Amino acid sequence: METSKDRRLHDYKNAAQYCGLEEDYFRNQHREGRGPEYIKPSPRRVFFTTRALDSWMATWKVVTR
């Protein structure tokens, strides 16, 4: 079931903080096509839903040594 939290929109800064990443790294991942799904309501605005961020983070590999 989708909640209002799942539909919350994050800009680059908030999305990076939510994921525990530096904003520049997050922007580069998005720019290179390796970031989460996004919503682009205008040429200069990009938003990410909490659900998209959670799904993207779930694909990260865990490396142990």
Protein Blocks (a to p, Z undefined) as FASTA:
>chain_A
ZZfklmpccdfklmmmmnopafklmmmmmmnopaccdddfbfkbccddfklmmmmmmmpc
cddZZ
